[in-house]
């Protein structure tokens, strides 16, 4: 796929993800659970690859923080999840592994990465176990939504051709 089309698709996914962040979230202590971010991470990882997935996660985190709909903890969680989802998808060409990468990357590694931020900024020593369940639930919900969405899109012959034409390795999903 042409780099301009990849940038455009990344911008569209970023815009839709940012737009939905103002009304689809669940407050969970210091963090906000936002499953649409995880759906976008898996979608971008499958369609565009690691660089675009991480860029999309970073841009959404910045915009959400600037508009007050996100927290500083969105950065490590979403970016690590997007990267791991894209790497696992690239290695296996499996939607299941892309979703698993999002859950492990955000739910476990991202929540662990937020612990130093929480202790530095909030002075909370017990924050580690507060992030883990919230991040796991959010990333699991978003990964399930992404898996269902991608499976539905692949049933359509036109979309199957689009995915085949635009997949990162030019292979069928």
Secondary structure, DSSP 8 states (H G I E B T S, - for coil): --HHHHHHHHHHHHHHHHHHTTTS-EEETTEEE-HHHHHHHHHHHHHH-HHHHHHHHHHHHHHHHHHTSS-TTHHHHHHHHHHHHHHHHHHH--HHHHHHHHIIIIIIIIHHHHHHHHHHHT--SS-HHHHHHHHHHHHHHHHHHHHHHHHHHHHSHHHHHHHHHHSTTS---
